[in-house]
Every structure is written in C-alpha cells, then in structure tokens.
Amino acid sequence: MKDFDDILANVEDQDRGAEMELRNPATGEPTGLKLTLAGPDSLTQRRSRLQMSDELAELARADGTVAAEEREKAAIASLARCVLRWQIIQSGKELACNHANIVRLLSVAWVREQVDAFAGNRANFMAGAQ
C-alpha cells in the first residue's frame, strides 16, 4: 500500500469478504464447507463490534459484570454478523445462510475458532499477502 486510497480500497475489499474453507479439526483436511467473511477492517465487522458492545451494556448487571454465558452468546452473534455468505450442506441439502443457522454453526467450538482466526487475520483480506 503506497497511498491512502489503497487503504480505503482495502476496507471496501474487506467488506466484499474473503472465502475460507473449514478444515477437519483432527486431520486438517478440507471439509468442503465454505464461508465468506468480512475482514477485520471492514465496516461490517466494525458495526458488528459496536452492536456487541451495546448488547453487552444492556446485559450488564448492577455491578457492571456480564455473565460468561451471555458474553459468549454476544461474541458468537457478533462473529455471525461477519459471515456474508456460505456453502454449507446439511443432510445433503444446502443450508440457508441466515443469522440463526450461522449462530448454530458457530456454536461448535472448533468451527468458531477457525472462523474467528480467519476473520481476524488481515493477511486473508489483502491482495498479495497470501
């Protein structure tokens, strides 16, 4: 990146997303299940982080704390809002890409870990970085 316009263009690129393929957590083999995610500098991720902050503020107890389970739910919902589209098969049929289904998929710890790692890695969203 040599120019401020390059930086701004990359933010737009990150909003278009990058595709990742889930890998079997035991073997590392590709599963064929693919998600397209917005990048860490995208407006999509920014809005999602802000929404999560608002949600956590609403969930806060009188002492300012939020239960761990509620924090985890908010984090999963935030990550789910960064999934732009997917190619996910369930019982031989393509599963609708909607917030409820994305949250259900991300509730599986190894899936969430892979998606979160990919979504937070700027190299996945910058031309020539991979």
SVG drawing of the C-alpha trace seen along z (x, -y; Angstrom):
<svg xmlns="http://www.w3.org/2000/svg" viewBox="-32 -9 36 46">
<polyline fill="none" stroke="black" stroke-width="0.4" points="0.0,0.0 1.5,-3.2 -1.4,-5.6 -4.3,-6.4 -6.6,-5.4 -5.1,-1.9 -6.1,-1.7 -9.6,-2.9 -9.9,-0.5 -8.8,2.4 -11.6,1.5 -14.1,1.8 -12.4,5.1 -12.8,6.4 -16.5,5.6 -16.8,7.8 -15.2,10.6 -12.8,13.5 -13.7,17.2 -12.4,19.7 -12.9,23.5 -13.5,25.2 -10.9,27.9 -11.4,31.1 -10.0,30.3 -8.4,33.7 -6.9,34.2 -6.6,30.7 -8.3,32.0 -10.7,29.6 -14.4,30.3 -15.9,28.7 -17.8,26.3 -17.0,22.7 -17.8,19.3 -17.2,15.8 -16.3,13.5 -15.9,9.7 -12.4,8.6 -11.2,7.1 -11.1,3.5 -14.4,3.8 -17.4,1.6 -19.3,4.9 -17.0,6.0 -16.9,2.5 -20.7,2.4 -20.8,5.8 -18.4,4.9 -20.3,1.8 -23.6,3.8 -21.9,6.4 -20.8,3.5 -24.4,2.3 -25.7,5.8 -23.2,6.3 -24.0,3.0 -27.7,3.9 -26.9,7.3 -24.7,5.8 -25.8,6.4 -25.9,3.6 -22.2,4.2 -21.3,3.8 -20.5,7.5 -21.9,9.7 -22.2,13.5 -19.7,15.6 -22.5,17.4 -24.0,14.1 -20.6,12.8 -20.1,16.0 -23.5,15.6 -22.8,12.0 -19.4,12.9 -20.9,15.7 -23.7,13.4 -21.1,10.7 -18.9,13.2 -22.1,14.5 -22.8,11.0 -19.4,11.1 -20.5,14.1 -21.5,12.7 -22.5,15.9 -21.7,19.6 -21.8,23.0 -22.9,25.3 -24.6,28.6 -26.7,30.3 -28.3,33.7 -27.3,33.4 -29.0,30.1 -27.7,26.5 -28.5,24.9 -29.9,21.4 -27.4,18.7 -29.3,16.8 -28.3,15.5 -29.9,18.4 -28.1,21.0 -24.8,19.2 -25.1,18.9 -25.9,22.6 -22.7,23.5 -20.5,21.1 -21.7,22.7 -19.4,25.6 -16.1,24.5 -13.7,25.7 -15.8,24.0 -15.9,20.8 -12.1,20.9 -11.4,21.4 -13.8,18.7 -12.6,16.2 -8.9,16.8 -9.6,16.3 -11.8,13.2 -9.2,11.5 -6.2,12.1 -5.7,9.1 -3.5,11.2 -6.5,13.1 -8.0,9.9 -5.0,8.2 -4.0,8.8 -0.6,10.4 -0.3,11.1 -1.0,14.9"/>
</svg>
